[in-house]
Amino acid sequence: MSDDVKICNAAAVMLGAGVVQSLEDDTDLSRIFANLYAESKAALMSRYPWNFLKEDVYMTRRTGKPIRGWQYAYVIPAEALAGAPHAVFSYQSQKLGTAAFSIRQGSVLTNYPELWGTFIMNRREGEWPGYFRKLMVHVLAADVALAITDQQSIADRHYQMAYGSPGQEGIGGLMGEAMLLDSQSSGCDGFEADHFIAARRGTW
């Protein structure tokens, strides 16, 4: 059984539903998960700059004529969430301000002859840490609860378990726990309060 199906089944069991063997099964439950799982996954991955999803990339420079106003164009990896870098560097340690580059049609435009980027990458479920997997189960349960149970109160309960009370503005509950654990993960420079503010505002 694939990892995505296991996550779907964990959410289904929480809602008192049955289980599926595949998201391609010809059942109502399979169709619900097939329609909502990928969207829920992408939304959660894009909600916060998760350290475990970050990847530093030496960017590939495009060939051809330069775009007006810029000397070089670099390819944004297809696996990058949001279709844009989290940060851009002219050297591996020199971060560029937003005036030094532009994002256009799958490219980063700049006047620097070499470019590195930090991207939030889509990763397979088998590569997720436990805290994110647990969060995803509850987020998915909240997203599919109304379709499965026809009860908004159940959807609201799972949403609150995932994101906390309305006063916590989406960074409480399991989300807050996952953000804290992620900030302590290998390769992180330490807890960054600005990320919590940006996650609340949806502007990171």
C-alpha positions, 0 to 999 in steps of 0.5 A: 500500500502506498504512503499516500493511501496510508495517510488517507486511510489514517484520516478515514479511520479518524472519521469513522469511515472505511479504508481504501486500497487505492485512490483509483478505486471505483468507490465514493471514498476513493473518489473523495480522497483522489479529488482532495488529497493532492490539493491538501498536500500542496496547500500544507507544504506551501503554508510555511517554509518547512526546513525539511523541504528546503533544498539549495540549488545551483541554478541552470542558466538559460541560453538565448537572448537576454530579457530586456533589463536583465542579463541572465535568466535561470531555470526554476526547478519544476519541483519547486512549490509556488514556482519561486525560490524562497531565497536567491544568492549570488554566492552561496552565502550572499543573499540578494535583495528583491531589487536584484532579481525578478521572477518571470515565466518559470525563470529568475532574472538577474545580472549575476553570472552565477546563481544559487537558490533555496527552494521549498521542494515537493517531496514524497510522503516516505521522506516526511518527518513524523511531525509533518505526517501526523499533521497531514493526517489531521489536515486531510481529515478536516478537509474531507470531513464534510464530504464523508460525514456531512457534519460541519462540526466534525470538520471544525473539530479536526481543523482546530486540532490541526491549526488551533483555535481561531485566536491562534490564527492558523499556527496553533495545534499540531501546526504550531508543534510541527513548526517548532520541531521543524525549526529545530531540525538539522540545518536550521539556523534556529527558531525564526519568529519571523516565519511564524508571523509570515505564516500567519499572514500568508506572506512568507 
